[in-house]
């Protein structure tokens, strides 16, 4: 995972949110944007979870090495 990929997903979600605040946006477009925003946030959340697992694995291996 690249940090830039995570940042892109967050930026994408922010842009979608800005579009959704437009009161003149048609309902069909707002629903599509909402779905796209949720998808971007879920992908970003998945990246965070993967990073957390990776960090936990690094910490475990560090603890094992220090016990040896």
mmCIF file of the N, C-alpha and C atoms, coordinates in Angstrom:
data_MODEL
# 
_entry.id   MODEL 
# 
loop_
_atom_site.group_PDB 
_atom_site.id 
_atom_site.type_symbol 
_atom_site.label_atom_id 
_atom_site.label_alt_id 
_atom_site.label_comp_id 
_atom_site.label_asym_id 
_atom_site.label_entity_id 
_atom_site.label_seq_id 
_atom_site.pdbx_PDB_ins_code 
_atom_site.Cartn_x 
_atom_site.Cartn_y 
_atom_site.Cartn_z 
_atom_site.occupancy 
_atom_site.B_iso_or_equiv 
_atom_site.pdbx_formal_charge 
_atom_site.auth_seq_id 
_atom_site.auth_comp_id 
_atom_site.auth_asym_id 
_atom_site.auth_atom_id 
_atom_site.pdbx_PDB_model_num 
ATOM 1   N N  . UNK A 1 1  ? 0.842   -1.189  0.000  1.00 0.00 ? 1  UNK A N  1 
ATOM 2   C CA . UNK A 1 1  ? 0.000   0.000   0.000  1.00 0.00 ? 1  UNK A CA 1 
ATOM 3   C C  . UNK A 1 1  ? 0.881   1.243   0.000  1.00 0.00 ? 1  UNK A C  1 
ATOM 4   N N  . UNK A 1 2  ? 0.535   2.146   -0.839 1.00 0.00 ? 2  UNK A N  1 
ATOM 5   C CA . UNK A 1 2  ? 1.246   3.416   -0.870 1.00 0.00 ? 2  UNK A CA 1 
ATOM 6   C C  . UNK A 1 2  ? 0.429   4.459   -0.113 1.00 0.00 ? 2  UNK A C  1 
ATOM 7   N N  . UNK A 1 3  ? 1.123   5.309   0.606  1.00 0.00 ? 3  UNK A N  1 
ATOM 8   C CA . UNK A 1 3  ? 0.427   6.382   1.328  1.00 0.00 ? 3  UNK A CA 1 
ATOM 9   C C  . UNK A 1 3  ? -0.305  7.285   0.353  1.00 0.00 ? 3  UNK A C  1 
ATOM 10  N N  . UNK A 1 4  ? 0.278   7.465   -0.818 1.00 0.00 ? 4  UNK A N  1 
ATOM 11  C CA . UNK A 1 4  ? -0.361  8.337   -1.806 1.00 0.00 ? 4  UNK A CA 1 
ATOM 12  C C  . UNK A 1 4  ? -1.698  7.767   -2.256 1.00 0.00 ? 4  UNK A C  1 
ATOM 13  N N  . UNK A 1 5  ? -1.829  6.422   -2.319 1.00 0.00 ? 5  UNK A N  1 
ATOM 14  C CA . UNK A 1 5  ? -3.108  5.813   -2.696 1.00 0.00 ? 5  UNK A CA 1 
ATOM 15  C C  . UNK A 1 5  ? -4.171  6.124   -1.647 1.00 0.00 ? 5  UNK A C  1 
ATOM 16  N N  . UNK A 1 6  ? -3.782  6.020   -0.381 1.00 0.00 ? 6  UNK A N  1 
ATOM 17  C CA . UNK A 1 6  ? -4.707  6.335   0.710  1.00 0.00 ? 6  UNK A CA 1 
ATOM 18  C C  . UNK A 1 6  ? -5.131  7.796   0.630  1.00 0.00 ? 6  UNK A C  1 
ATOM 19  N N  . UNK A 1 7  ? -4.157  8.668   0.442  1.00 0.00 ? 7  UNK A N  1 
ATOM 20  C CA . UNK A 1 7  ? -4.444  10.098  0.359  1.00 0.00 ? 7  UNK A CA 1 
ATOM 21  C C  . UNK A 1 7  ? -5.348  10.414  -0.830 1.00 0.00 ? 7  UNK A C  1 
ATOM 22  N N  . UNK A 1 8  ? -5.163  9.709   -1.931 1.00 0.00 ? 8  UNK A N  1 
ATOM 23  C CA . UNK A 1 8  ? -6.016  9.917   -3.108 1.00 0.00 ? 8  UNK A CA 1 
ATOM 24  C C  . UNK A 1 8  ? -7.462  9.544   -2.803 1.00 0.00 ? 8  UNK A C  1 
ATOM 25  N N  . UNK A 1 9  ? -7.653  8.443   -2.091 1.00 0.00 ? 9  UNK A N  1 
ATOM 26  C CA . UNK A 1 9  ? -9.016  8.016   -1.738 1.00 0.00 ? 9  UNK A CA 1 
ATOM 27  C C  . UNK A 1 9  ? -9.685  9.037   -0.815 1.00 0.00 ? 9  UNK A C  1 
ATOM 28  N N  . UNK A 1 10 ? -8.937  9.548   0.142  1.00 0.00 ? 10 UNK A N  1 
ATOM 29  C CA . UNK A 1 10 ? -9.493  10.551  1.051  1.00 0.00 ? 10 UNK A CA 1 
ATOM 30  C C  . UNK A 1 10 ? -9.815  11.834  0.282  1.00 0.00 ? 10 UNK A C  1 
ATOM 31  N N  . UNK A 1 11 ? -8.923  12.228  -0.600 1.00 0.00 ? 11 UNK A N  1 
ATOM 32  C CA . UNK A 1 11 ? -9.155  13.436  -1.406 1.00 0.00 ? 11 UNK A CA 1 
ATOM 33  C C  . UNK A 1 11 ? -10.379 13.253  -2.306 1.00 0.00 ? 11 UNK A C  1 
ATOM 34  N N  . UNK A 1 12 ? -10.513 12.066  -2.877 1.00 0.00 ? 12 UNK A N  1 
ATOM 35  C CA . UNK A 1 12 ? -11.675 11.765  -3.715 1.00 0.00 ? 12 UNK A CA 1 
ATOM 36  C C  . UNK A 1 12 ? -12.963 11.899  -2.909 1.00 0.00 ? 12 UNK A C  1 
ATOM 37  N N  . UNK A 1 13 ? -12.966 11.365  -1.699 1.00 0.00 ? 13 UNK A N  1 
ATOM 38  C CA . UNK A 1 13 ? -14.146 11.455  -0.835 1.00 0.00 ? 13 UNK A CA 1 
ATOM 39  C C  . UNK A 1 13 ? -14.454 12.916  -0.488 1.00 0.00 ? 13 UNK A C  1 
ATOM 40  N N  . UNK A 1 14 ? -13.424 13.719  -0.233 1.00 0.00 ? 14 UNK A N  1 
ATOM 41  C CA . UNK A 1 14 ? -13.631 15.138  0.075  1.00 0.00 ? 14 UNK A CA 1 
ATOM 42  C C  . UNK A 1 14 ? -14.257 15.874  -1.105 1.00 0.00 ? 14 UNK A C  1 
ATOM 43  N N  . UNK A 1 15 ? -13.770 15.591  -2.303 1.00 0.00 ? 15 UNK A N  1 
ATOM 44  C CA . UNK A 1 15 ? -14.316 16.248  -3.499 1.00 0.00 ? 15 UNK A CA 1 
ATOM 45  C C  . UNK A 1 15 ? -15.780 15.870  -3.708 1.00 0.00 ? 15 UNK A C  1 
ATOM 46  N N  . UNK A 1 16 ? -16.077 14.602  -3.460 1.00 0.00 ? 16 UNK A N  1 
ATOM 47  C CA . UNK A 1 16 ? -17.463 14.151  -3.593 1.00 0.00 ? 16 UNK A CA 1 
ATOM 48  C C  . UNK A 1 16 ? -18.341 14.859  -2.568 1.00 0.00 ? 16 UNK A C  1 
ATOM 49  N N  . UNK A 1 17 ? -17.849 14.987  -1.354 1.00 0.00 ? 17 UNK A N  1 
ATOM 50  C CA . UNK A 1 17 ? -18.608 15.683  -0.316 1.00 0.00 ? 17 UNK A CA 1 
ATOM 51  C C  . UNK A 1 17 ? -18.885 17.130  -0.721 1.00 0.00 ? 17 UNK A C  1 
ATOM 52  N N  . UNK A 1 18 ? -17.887 17.780  -1.284 1.00 0.00 ? 18 UNK A N  1 
ATOM 53  C CA . UNK A 1 18 ? -18.085 19.159  -1.743 1.00 0.00 ? 18 UNK A CA 1 
ATOM 54  C C  . UNK A 1 18 ? -19.185 19.228  -2.798 1.00 0.00 ? 18 UNK A C  1 
ATOM 55  N N  . UNK A 1 19 ? -19.194 18.269  -3.713 1.00 0.00 ? 19 UNK A N  1 
ATOM 56  C CA . UNK A 1 19 ? -20.231 18.248  -4.752 1.00 0.00 ? 19 UNK A CA 1 
ATOM 57  C C  . UNK A 1 19 ? -21.609 18.001  -4.145 1.00 0.00 ? 19 UNK A C  1 
ATOM 58  N N  . UNK A 1 20 ? -21.650 17.145  -3.127 1.00 0.00 ? 20 UNK A N  1 
ATOM 59  C CA . UNK A 1 20 ? -22.935 16.813  -2.507 1.00 0.00 ? 20 UNK A CA 1 
ATOM 60  C C  . UNK A 1 20 ? -23.541 17.985  -1.736 1.00 0.00 ? 20 UNK A C  1 
ATOM 61  N N  . UNK A 1 21 ? -22.725 18.939  -1.361 1.00 0.00 ? 21 UNK A N  1 
ATOM 62  C CA . UNK A 1 21 ? -23.259 20.093  -0.627 1.00 0.00 ? 21 UNK A CA 1 
ATOM 63  C C  . UNK A 1 21 ? -23.938 21.095  -1.548 1.00 0.00 ? 21 UNK A C  1 
ATOM 64  N N  . UNK A 1 22 ? -23.830 20.898  -2.847 1.00 0.00 ? 22 UNK A N  1 
ATOM 65  C CA . UNK A 1 22 ? -24.490 21.769  -3.810 1.00 0.00 ? 22 UNK A CA 1 
ATOM 66  C C  . UNK A 1 22 ? -25.998 21.486  -3.781 1.00 0.00 ? 22 UNK A C  1 
ATOM 67  N N  . UNK A 1 23 ? -26.815 22.458  -3.381 1.00 0.00 ? 23 UNK A N  1 
ATOM 68  C CA . UNK A 1 23 ? -28.263 22.224  -3.276 1.00 0.00 ? 23 UNK A CA 1 
ATOM 69  C C  . UNK A 1 23 ? -28.949 22.041  -4.634 1.00 0.00 ? 23 UNK A C  1 
ATOM 70  N N  . UNK A 1 24 ? -28.283 22.392  -5.705 1.00 0.00 ? 24 UNK A N  1 
ATOM 71  C CA . UNK A 1 24 ? -28.890 22.284  -7.030 1.00 0.00 ? 24 UNK A CA 1 
ATOM 72  C C  . UNK A 1 24 ? -28.575 20.969  -7.737 1.00 0.00 ? 24 UNK A C  1 
ATOM 73  N N  . UNK A 1 25 ? -27.862 20.080  -7.077 1.00 0.00 ? 25 UNK A N  1 
ATOM 74  C CA . UNK A 1 25 ? -27.495 18.810  -7.690 1.00 0.00 ? 25 UNK A CA 1 
ATOM 75  C C  . UNK A 1 25 ? -28.736 17.919  -7.813 1.00 0.00 ? 25 UNK A C  1 
ATOM 76  N N  . UNK A 1 26 ? -28.938 17.294  -8.976 1.00 0.00 ? 26 UNK A N  1 
ATOM 77  C CA . UNK A 1 26 ? -30.098 16.403  -9.139 1.00 0.00 ? 26 UNK A CA 1 
ATOM 78  C C  . UNK A 1 26 ? -30.002 15.183  -8.216 1.00 0.00 ? 26 UNK A C  1 
ATOM 79  N N  . UNK A 1 27 ? -31.134 14.660  -7.834 1.00 0.00 ? 27 UNK A N  1 
ATOM 80  C CA . UNK A 1 27 ? -31.189 13.535  -6.905 1.00 0.00 ? 27 UNK A CA 1 
ATOM 81  C C  . UNK A 1 27 ? -30.410 12.333  -7.425 1.00 0.00 ? 27 UNK A C  1 
ATOM 82  N N  . UNK A 1 28 ? -30.595 11.975  -8.677 1.00 0.00 ? 28 UNK A N  1 
ATOM 83  C CA . UNK A 1 28 ? -29.919 10.803  -9.244 1.00 0.00 ? 28 UNK A CA 1 
ATOM 84  C C  . UNK A 1 28 ? -28.401 10.974  -9.165 1.00 0.00 ? 28 UNK A C  1 
ATOM 85  N N  . UNK A 1 29 ? -27.916 12.166  -9.443 1.00 0.00 ? 29 UNK A N  1 
ATOM 86  C CA . UNK A 1 29 ? -26.476 12.412  -9.376 1.00 0.00 ? 29 UNK A CA 1 
ATOM 87  C C  . UNK A 1 29 ? -25.986 12.363  -7.934 1.00 0.00 ? 29 UNK A C  1 
ATOM 88  N N  . UNK A 1 30 ? -26.782 12.897  -7.015 1.00 0.00 ? 30 UNK A N  1 
ATOM 89  C CA . UNK A 1 30 ? -26.357 12.879  -5.614 1.00 0.00 ? 30 UNK A CA 1 
ATOM 90  C C  . UNK A 1 30 ? -26.283 11.452  -5.084 1.00 0.00 ? 30 UNK A C  1 
ATOM 91  N N  . UNK A 1 31 ? -27.202 10.590  -5.507 1.00 0.00 ? 31 UNK A N  1 
ATOM 92  C CA . UNK A 1 31 ? -27.164 9.188   -5.079 1.00 0.00 ? 31 UNK A CA 1 
ATOM 93  C C  . UNK A 1 31 ? -25.913 8.511   -5.623 1.00 0.00 ? 31 UNK A C  1 
ATOM 94  N N  . UNK A 1 32 ? -25.589 8.754   -6.884 1.00 0.00 ? 32 UNK A N  1 
ATOM 95  C CA . UNK A 1 32 ? -24.388 8.173   -7.488 1.00 0.00 ? 32 UNK A CA 1 
ATOM 96  C C  . UNK A 1 32 ? -23.141 8.671   -6.764 1.00 0.00 ? 32 UNK A C  1 
ATOM 97  N N  . UNK A 1 33 ? -23.077 9.976   -6.509 1.00 0.00 ? 33 UNK A N  1 
ATOM 98  C CA . UNK A 1 33 ? -21.927 10.534  -5.806 1.00 0.00 ? 33 UNK A CA 1 
ATOM 99  C C  . UNK A 1 33 ? -21.796 9.950   -4.412 1.00 0.00 ? 33 UNK A C  1 
ATOM 100 N N  . UNK A 1 34 ? -22.932 9.786   -3.743 1.00 0.00 ? 34 UNK A N  1 
ATOM 101 C CA . UNK A 1 34 ? -22.923 9.206   -2.402 1.00 0.00 ? 34 UNK A CA 1 
ATOM 102 C C  . UNK A 1 34 ? -22.320 7.799   -2.435 1.00 0.00 ? 34 UNK A C  1 
ATOM 103 N N  . UNK A 1 35 ? -22.779 6.988   -3.386 1.00 0.00 ? 35 UNK A N  1 
ATOM 104 C CA . UNK A 1 35 ? -22.253 5.631   -3.528 1.00 0.00 ? 35 UNK A CA 1 
ATOM 105 C C  . UNK A 1 35 ? -20.753 5.654   -3.800 1.00 0.00 ? 35 UNK A C  1 
ATOM 106 N N  . UNK A 1 36 ? -20.327 6.548   -4.681 1.00 0.00 ? 36 UNK A N  1 
ATOM 107 C CA . UNK A 1 36 ? -18.898 6.662   -5.000 1.00 0.00 ? 36 UNK A CA 1 
ATOM 108 C C  . UNK A 1 36 ? -18.101 7.085   -3.770 1.00 0.00 ? 36 UNK A C  1 
ATOM 109 N N  . UNK A 1 37 ? -18.654 7.992   -2.997 1.00 0.00 ? 37 UNK A N  1 
ATOM 110 C CA . UNK A 1 37 ? -17.979 8.450   -1.785 1.00 0.00 ? 37 UNK A CA 1 
ATOM 111 C C  . UNK A 1 37 ? -17.839 7.344   -0.758 1.00 0.00 ? 37 UNK A C  1 
ATOM 112 N N  . UNK A 1 38 ? -18.888 6.573   -0.567 1.00 0.00 ? 38 UNK A N  1 
ATOM 113 C CA . UNK A 1 38 ? -18.848 5.452   0.374  1.00 0.00 ? 38 UNK A CA 1 
ATOM 114 C C  . UNK A 1 38 ? -17.816 4.430   -0.085 1.00 0.00 ? 38 UNK A C  1 
ATOM 115 N N  . UNK A 1 39 ? -17.773 4.178   -1.388 1.00 0.00 ? 39 UNK A N  1 
ATOM 116 C CA . UNK A 1 39 ? -16.798 3.223   -1.930 1.00 0.00 ? 39 UNK A CA 1 
ATOM 117 C C  . UNK A 1 39 ? -15.366 3.702   -1.658 1.00 0.00 ? 39 UNK A C  1 
ATOM 118 N N  . UNK A 1 40 ? -15.099 4.977   -1.900 1.00 0.00 ? 40 UNK A N  1 
ATOM 119 C CA . UNK A 1 40 ? -13.761 5.534   -1.670 1.00 0.00 ? 40 UNK A CA 1 
ATOM 120 C C  . UNK A 1 40 ? -13.377 5.437   -0.194 1.00 0.00 ? 40 UNK A C  1 
ATOM 121 N N  . UNK A 1 41 ? -14.325 5.732   0.687  1.00 0.00 ? 41 UNK A N  1 
ATOM 122 C CA . UNK A 1 41 ? -14.041 5.650   2.121  1.00 0.00 ? 41 UNK A CA 1 
ATOM 123 C C  . UNK A 1 41 ? -13.811 4.214   2.578  1.00 0.00 ? 41 UNK A C  1 
ATOM 124 N N  . UNK A 1 42 ? -14.572 3.275   2.022  1.00 0.00 ? 42 UNK A N  1 
ATOM 125 C CA . UNK A 1 42 ? -14.365 1.866   2.385  1.00 0.00 ? 42 UNK A CA 1 
ATOM 126 C C  . UNK A 1 42 ? -12.995 1.386   1.921  1.00 0.00 ? 42 UNK A C  1 
ATOM 127 N N  . UNK A 1 43 ? -12.587 1.814   0.728  1.00 0.00 ? 43 UNK A N  1 
ATOM 128 C CA . UNK A 1 43 ? -11.271 1.433   0.233  1.00 0.00 ? 43 UNK A CA 1 
ATOM 129 C C  . UNK A 1 43 ? -10.169 2.033   1.114  1.00 0.00 ? 43 UNK A C  1 
ATOM 130 N N  . UNK A 1 44 ? -10.357 3.267   1.536  1.00 0.00 ? 44 UNK A N  1 
ATOM 131 C CA . UNK A 1 44 ? -9.385  3.902   2.433  1.00 0.00 ? 44 UNK A CA 1 
ATOM 132 C C  . UNK A 1 44 ? -9.355  3.177   3.778  1.00 0.00 ? 44 UNK A C  1 
ATOM 133 N N  . UNK A 1 45 ? -10.507 2.781   4.283  1.00 0.00 ? 45 UNK A N  1 
ATOM 134 C CA . UNK A 1 45 ? -10.587 2.048   5.548  1.00 0.00 ? 45 UNK A CA 1 
ATOM 135 C C  . UNK A 1 45 ? -9.856  0.715   5.432  1.00 0.00 ? 45 UNK A C  1 
ATOM 136 N N  . UNK A 1 46 ? -10.032 0.042   4.301  1.00 0.00 ? 46 UNK A N  1 
ATOM 137 C CA . UNK A 1 46 ? -9.347  -1.233  4.084  1.00 0.00 ? 46 UNK A CA 1 
ATOM 138 C C  . UNK A 1 46 ? -7.827  -1.025  4.090  1.00 0.00 ? 46 UNK A C  1 
ATOM 139 N N  . UNK A 1 47 ? -7.370  0.053   3.468  1.00 0.00 ? 47 UNK A N  1 
ATOM 140 C CA . UNK A 1 47 ? -5.938  0.358   3.457  1.00 0.00 ? 47 UNK A CA 1 
ATOM 141 C C  . UNK A 1 47 ? -5.425  0.585   4.876  1.00 0.00 ? 47 UNK A C  1 
ATOM 142 N N  . UNK A 1 48 ? -6.203  1.279   5.684  1.00 0.00 ? 48 UNK A N  1 
ATOM 143 C CA . UNK A 1 48 ? -5.814  1.510   7.081  1.00 0.00 ? 48 UNK A CA 1 
ATOM 144 C C  . UNK A 1 48 ? -5.727  0.198   7.860  1.00 0.00 ? 48 UNK A C  1 
ATOM 145 N N  . UNK A 1 49 ? -6.691  -0.678  7.645  1.00 0.00 ? 49 UNK A N  1 
ATOM 146 C CA . UNK A 1 49 ? -6.693  -1.955  8.341  1.00 0.00 ? 49 UNK A CA 1 
ATOM 147 C C  . UNK A 1 49 ? -5.480  -2.794  7.934  1.00 0.00 ? 49 UNK A C  1 
ATOM 148 N N  . UNK A 1 50 ? -5.149  -2.780  6.642  1.00 0.00 ? 50 UNK A N  1 
ATOM 149 C CA . UNK A 1 50 ? -3.990  -3.527  6.164  1.00 0.00 ? 50 UNK A CA 1 
ATOM 150 C C  . UNK A 1 50 ? -2.700  -2.961  6.768  1.00 0.00 ? 50 UNK A C  1 
ATOM 151 N N  . UNK A 1 51 ? -2.624  -1.653  6.860  1.00 0.00 ? 51 UNK A N  1 
ATOM 152 C CA . UNK A 1 51 ? -1.449  -1.021  7.454  1.00 0.00 ? 51 UNK A CA 1 
ATOM 153 C C  . UNK A 1 51 ? -1.343  -1.386  8.932  1.00 0.00 ? 51 UNK A C  1 
ATOM 154 N N  . UNK A 1 52 ? -2.467  -1.420  9.621  1.00 0.00 ? 52 UNK A N  1 
ATOM 155 C CA . UNK A 1 52 ? -2.472  -1.774  11.045 1.00 0.00 ? 52 UNK A CA 1 
ATOM 156 C C  . UNK A 1 52 ? -1.957  -3.195  11.248 1.00 0.00 ? 52 UNK A C  1 
ATOM 157 N N  . UNK A 1 53 ? -2.415  -4.125  10.406 1.00 0.00 ? 53 UNK A N  1 
ATOM 158 C CA . UNK A 1 53 ? -1.964  -5.508  10.503 1.00 0.00 ? 53 UNK A CA 1 
ATOM 159 C C  . UNK A 1 53 ? -0.465  -5.585  10.248 1.00 0.00 ? 53 UNK A C  1 
ATOM 160 N N  . UNK A 1 54 ? -0.005  -4.855  9.254  1.00 0.00 ? 54 UNK A N  1 
ATOM 161 C CA . UNK A 1 54 ? 1.424   -4.856  8.934  1.00 0.00 ? 54 UNK A CA 1 
ATOM 162 C C  . UNK A 1 54 ? 2.258   -4.327  10.106 1.00 0.00 ? 54 UNK A C  1 
ATOM 163 N N  . UNK A 1 55 ? 1.783   -3.262  10.719 1.00 0.00 ? 55 UNK A N  1 
ATOM 164 C CA . UNK A 1 55 ? 2.491   -2.688  11.875 1.00 0.00 ? 55 UNK A CA 1 
ATOM 165 C C  . UNK A 1 55 ? 2.498   -3.669  13.042 1.00 0.00 ? 55 UNK A C  1 
ATOM 166 N N  . UNK A 1 56 ? 1.368   -4.328  13.270 1.00 0.00 ? 56 UNK A N  1 
ATOM 167 C CA . UNK A 1 56 ? 1.299   -5.312  14.353 1.00 0.00 ? 56 UNK A CA 1 
ATOM 168 C C  . UNK A 1 56 ? 2.284   -6.456  14.112 1.00 0.00 ? 56 UNK A C  1 
ATOM 169 N N  . UNK A 1 57 ? 2.401   -6.893  12.854 1.00 0.00 ? 57 UNK A N  1 
ATOM 170 C CA . UNK A 1 57 ? 3.339   -7.964  12.530 1.00 0.00 ? 57 UNK A CA 1 
ATOM 171 C C  . UNK A 1 57 ? 4.783   -7.508  12.757 1.00 0.00 ? 57 UNK A C  1 
ATOM 172 N N  . UNK A 1 58 ? 5.078   -6.279  12.406 1.00 0.00 ? 58 UNK A N  1 
ATOM 173 C CA . UNK A 1 58 ? 6.420   -5.737  12.638 1.00 0.00 ? 58 UNK A CA 1 
ATOM 174 C C  . UNK A 1 58 ? 6.712   -5.688  14.134 1.00 0.00 ? 58 UNK A C  1 
ATOM 175 N N  . UNK A 1 59 ? 5.749   -5.233  14.916 1.00 0.00 ? 59 UNK A N  1 
ATOM 176 C CA . UNK A 1 59 ? 5.922   -5.153  16.367 1.00 0.00 ? 59 UNK A CA 1 
ATOM 177 C C  . UNK A 1 59 ? 6.126   -6.542  16.976 1.00 0.00 ? 59 UNK A C  1 
ATOM 178 N N  . UNK A 1 60 ? 5.356   -7.534  16.490 1.00 0.00 ? 60 UNK A N  1 
ATOM 179 C CA . UNK A 1 60 ? 5.506   -8.897  17.012 1.00 0.00 ? 60 UNK A CA 1 
ATOM 180 C C  . UNK A 1 60 ? 6.891   -9.437  16.697 1.00 0.00 ? 60 UNK A C  1 
ATOM 181 N N  . UNK A 1 61 ? 7.339   -9.241  15.470 1.00 0.00 ? 61 UNK A N  1 
ATOM 182 C CA . UNK A 1 61 ? 8.665   -9.761  15.106 1.00 0.00 ? 61 UNK A CA 1 
ATOM 183 C C  . UNK A 1 61 ? 9.760   -9.018  15.888 1.00 0.00 ? 61 UNK A C  1 
ATOM 184 N N  . UNK A 1 62 ? 9.545   -7.757  16.164 1.00 0.00 ? 62 UNK A N  1 
ATOM 185 C CA . UNK A 1 62 ? 10.494  -6.983  16.966 1.00 0.00 ? 62 UNK A CA 1 
ATOM 186 C C  . UNK A 1 62 ? 10.549  -7.531  18.393 1.00 0.00 ? 62 UNK A C  1 
ATOM 187 N N  . UNK A 1 63 ? 9.385   -7.865  18.955 1.00 0.00 ? 63 UNK A N  1 
ATOM 188 C CA . UNK A 1 63 ? 9.331   -8.426  20.310 1.00 0.00 ? 63 UNK A CA 1 
ATOM 189 C C  . UNK A 1 63 ? 10.005  -9.788  20.361 1.00 0.00 ? 63 UNK A C  1 
ATOM 190 N N  . UNK A 1 64 ? 9.792   -10.609 19.340 1.00 0.00 ? 64 UNK A N  1 
ATOM 191 C CA . UNK A 1 64 ? 10.391  -11.941 19.289 1.00 0.00 ? 64 UNK A CA 1 
ATOM 192 C C  . UNK A 1 64 ? 11.905  -11.821 19.214 1.00 0.00 ? 64 UNK A C  1 
ATOM 193 N N  . UNK A 1 65 ? 12.384  -10.884 18.416 1.00 0.00 ? 65 UNK A N  1 
ATOM 194 C CA . UNK A 1 65 ? 13.823  -10.686 18.280 1.00 0.00 ? 65 UNK A CA 1 
ATOM 195 C C  . UNK A 1 65 ? 14.444  -10.193 19.580 1.00 0.00 ? 65 UNK A C  1 
ATOM 196 N N  . UNK A 1 66 ? 13.743  -9.351  20.298 1.00 0.00 ? 66 UNK A N  1 
ATOM 197 C CA . UNK A 1 66 ? 14.303  -8.822  21.545 1.00 0.00 ? 66 UNK A CA 1 
ATOM 198 C C  . UNK A 1 66 ? 14.309  -9.877  22.650 1.00 0.00 ? 66 UNK A C  1 
ATOM 199 N N  . UNK A 1 67 ? 13.433  -10.885 22.540 1.00 0.00 ? 67 UNK A N  1 
ATOM 200 C CA . UNK A 1 67 ? 13.402  -11.973 23.529 1.00 0.00 ? 67 UNK A CA 1 
ATOM 201 C C  . UNK A 1 67 ? 14.545  -12.946 23.310 1.00 0.00 ? 67 UNK A C  1 
ATOM 202 N N  . UNK A 1 68 ? 15.059  -13.008 22.102 1.00 0.00 ? 68 UNK A N  1 
ATOM 203 C CA . UNK A 1 68 ? 16.119  -13.984 21.773 1.00 0.00 ? 68 UNK A CA 1 
ATOM 204 C C  . UNK A 1 68 ? 17.461  -13.594 22.342 1.00 0.00 ? 68 UNK A C  1 
# 
